[in-house]
Amino acid sequence: MLLEFFNGFTRFTRQILIVSLLDSSIVLCSAAYASDPPKNLVDAFNTGISEKGLYIGISKNLSERDQFEFGLNYVEADYSSFVPGYVNDEPVNLSNQGLQFSYKRHLFNSLDQSGFYLKLSGDLSYLSISSSVDLTKETYKLDNLDVKCSACGNLSIETDPSQLVFIPSLSLGYQSNLSDQLKVHFGLGIQYVDLPDITWNTDTEYPPPSFVGSKIDELVNDINSSANEISKYLPTAFVSLSYHF
């Protein structure tokens, strides 16, 4: 009997406390809204395209000339026509899934006016460049004999897709106002890209024979040598639309 009374009293106390907290929250929120209406958490919605793929993001104005932007990049594409000397005429595939953080500073005017701006960005990306080789079509040297390996399957070569890559960039952009809310952006700049190491694997149950493995090592070394000759400072470009609330 006493236990039931105590449980009932406890439930009643909790209900009174919850109602009191709700009433207090409503009063505080009403007072805050009456004195200072809340600002937008997001000031613009952005979408566009760059060499990193399709882009979608949001912006927050920091001042009349400064803006912070956050978005996502995504691409799955065949880049063979842009990569000279790709592996045995096989497709070169680019995969990128990344987050982009940007700070924009309009140089001569406010955010709501057409004009030039500087954009400092940092991308956190899972970036992978890959290709494949049909090992059954290759010819190998074995004791001065030319042989083939019909059971060797396919070789996949790619930059490590599990390694997170940080890509900083600096761009000069131009904003052109199509209306009070819709704006188009163009930009060119430079970025620093340090690609992950090359990894390889085959789709067979067992490792390839030693004479096949040695040719794979030679091929991977050639790719790494070619990659090291490419500057890590690469151009970047973007075109985007932004809708301002």
C-alpha positions in Angstrom: 0.0 0.0 0.0 2.7 2.4 1.0 4.8 1.4 -2.1 1.8 2.1 -4.4 1.3 5.5 -2.8 5.0 6.3 -3.2 5.0 5.3 -6.9 1.8 7.3 -7.6 3.4 10.3 -5.8 6.5 9.9 -7.9 4.6 9.8 -11.2 2.6 12.9 -10.1 5.8 14.7 -9.2 7.4 13.9 -12.6 4.3 15.1 -14.5 4.3 18.4 -12.6 8.0 18.9 -13.2 7.6 18.2 -17.0 4.7 20.6 -17.3 6.6 23.3 -15.4 9.7 22.8 -17.7 7.5 23.0 -20.8 5.8 26.2 -19.6 9.1 27.8 -18.8 10.6 26.8 -22.2 7.6 28.4 -24.0 7.9 31.6 -22.0 11.6 31.9 -22.6 11.3 31.1 -26.3 8.5 33.6 -26.7 10.5 36.3 -24.9 13.7 35.6 -27.0 11.7 35.7 -30.3 10.0 38.9 -29.3 13.2 40.7 -28.5 15.5 39.3 -31.3 13.9 37.2 -34.1 16.1 34.1 -34.9 18.5 34.3 -37.9 18.6 31.8 -40.7 20.8 28.8 -40.1 21.3 28.5 -43.8 21.4 31.5 -46.2 21.9 29.8 -49.6 21.6 26.4 -51.3 24.4 25.6 -53.9 24.8 23.1 -56.7 27.4 22.8 -59.4 30.2 20.8 -61.0 34.0 20.7 -60.9 36.8 18.3 -61.7 35.9 16.5 -58.4 32.4 15.8 -59.7 28.9 16.9 -58.9 28.5 19.3 -55.9 25.7 20.1 -53.6 26.0 22.3 -50.5 24.8 25.1 -48.2 26.1 28.5 -47.3 26.0 30.7 -44.2 26.8 34.4 -44.3 29.4 35.5 -41.7 29.3 39.2 -42.6 28.5 41.5 -45.5 31.5 40.2 -47.5 32.3 36.8 -45.8 30.7 33.5 -46.2 31.2 29.9 -45.1 30.2 27.0 -47.3 29.8 23.2 -46.7 29.1 20.6 -49.3 29.5 17.2 -50.8 31.4 16.1 -54.0 30.7 12.9 -55.9 31.8 11.3 -59.1 32.1 7.9 -60.7 33.5 8.3 -64.3 35.8 7.0 -67.0 38.7 9.4 -67.4 40.5 7.5 -70.1 40.5 10.3 -72.6 42.2 12.6 -70.1 44.9 10.2 -69.0 47.7 9.7 -71.6 49.3 6.3 -71.8 46.7 4.5 -69.7 47.1 0.8 -68.9 46.9 -1.3 -72.0 44.2 0.8 -73.5 41.9 -0.2 -70.6 39.5 2.4 -69.0 40.8 4.6 -66.2 38.0 5.1 -63.7 37.9 8.0 -61.2 35.9 7.7 -58.0 35.5 10.6 -55.5 33.4 10.9 -52.5 34.2 13.9 -50.3 33.3 16.7 -48.0 34.2 20.3 -48.9 34.6 23.2 -46.5 35.1 26.7 -48.0 35.6 30.2 -46.8 34.7 33.0 -49.3 35.7 36.7 -49.2 34.2 39.1 -51.7 37.0 41.5 -52.7 35.2 44.7 -53.6 31.5 44.5 -52.8 29.0 42.7 -50.6 27.7 39.1 -50.9 24.4 40.2 -52.6 26.3 42.0 -55.4 28.0 40.7 -58.6 31.8 40.7 -58.3 35.0 38.8 -57.7 35.8 36.8 -54.6 38.6 34.6 -53.1 37.7 31.0 -52.1 39.8 29.0 -49.8 38.7 25.3 -49.7 39.6 22.1 -48.1 38.3 18.7 -49.3 38.3 15.5 -47.3 38.0 12.8 -50.0 38.0 9.1 -50.6 39.7 9.5 -54.0 40.4 6.4 -56.1 41.9 6.2 -59.6 41.7 2.6 -61.0 42.2 0.5 -64.1 42.3 -3.2 -64.9 44.3 -5.6 -67.1 43.2 -9.0 -68.4 46.2 -11.1 -67.4 45.1 -14.0 -69.6 45.8 -11.9 -72.7 49.3 -10.9 -71.7 52.5 -12.7 -72.8 55.2 -13.5 -70.2 58.8 -14.5 -70.3 59.7 -17.9 -68.7 63.2 -19.2 -69.4 63.4 -17.4 -72.7 60.0 -18.7 -73.7 56.9 -16.6 -74.4 54.0 -18.1 -72.3 50.5 -17.2 -71.4 48.6 -17.7 -68.2 45.0 -18.8 -68.9 44.1 -19.1 -65.1 45.5 -15.7 -64.0 42.2 -13.8 -64.3 42.0 -10.0 -64.1 44.4 -7.6 -62.4 43.0 -4.5 -60.7 45.3 -1.5 -60.1 44.1 1.5 -58.0 45.1 4.1 -55.6 44.2 3.0 -52.1 40.5 3.7 -51.9 40.4 3.4 -48.0 42.9 6.3 -47.5 41.3 9.7 -46.7 42.9 12.5 -48.8 43.0 16.1 -47.8 43.0 18.5 -50.8 43.5 22.2 -50.1 42.8 24.7 -52.9 42.7 28.5 -53.5 40.4 29.9 -56.3 39.4 33.2 -57.7 35.7 33.3 -58.4 33.2 35.6 -60.0 29.5 35.9 -58.9 27.0 37.1 -61.4 23.5 37.9 -60.1 20.7 36.5 -62.3 18.1 37.8 -59.8 17.9 38.8 -56.2 17.9 35.1 -55.2 19.6 33.2 -58.0 23.3 33.7 -58.7 25.8 31.9 -61.0 29.4 31.4 -60.0 32.6 30.7 -62.1 36.0 30.0 -60.6 39.6 29.0 -61.4 42.4 28.2 -59.0 45.1 25.8 -57.9 44.9 22.7 -55.6 47.4 20.4 -53.9 46.7 16.7 -54.6 48.9 14.0 -53.0 47.4 10.7 -54.2 47.5 7.5 -52.1 49.9 4.7 -53.0 49.1 2.2 -55.7 47.6 -1.1 -54.6 46.8 -4.2 -56.7 44.8 -7.4 -56.5 43.5 -10.2 -58.8 40.1 -11.9 -58.9 41.6 -15.4 -58.7 41.6 -17.6 -55.6 45.4 -18.1 -55.6 48.2 -15.6 -56.1 49.6 -15.4 -59.7 52.8 -17.4 -60.6 56.1 -15.7 -59.9 56.7 -14.8 -63.6 53.3 -13.1 -63.7 54.0 -11.4 -60.4 57.3 -9.9 -61.6 55.5 -8.3 -64.6 52.8 -6.9 -62.3 55.5 -5.4 -60.1 57.2 -3.9 -63.1 53.9 -2.4 -64.3 53.1 -0.9 -60.9 56.6 0.6 -60.6 56.1 2.2 -64.0 52.8 3.7 -62.9 54.3 5.0 -59.7 57.2 6.5 -61.6 54.8 8.2 -64.0 52.7 9.5 -61.1 55.8 10.9 -59.4 56.6 13.0 -62.5 53.2 14.7 -62.3 53.1 17.9 -60.3 51.0 17.7 -57.1 49.9 21.3 -57.8 47.0 20.9 -60.3 44.4 23.4 -61.6 40.9 23.4 -60.3 37.7 24.9 -61.9 34.1 25.1 -61.0 30.7 26.3 -62.2 27.8 26.5 -59.8 24.4 28.0 -59.1 23.3 29.3 -55.7 19.8 30.1 -54.5 19.6 32.6 -51.6 16.7 32.5 -49.1 
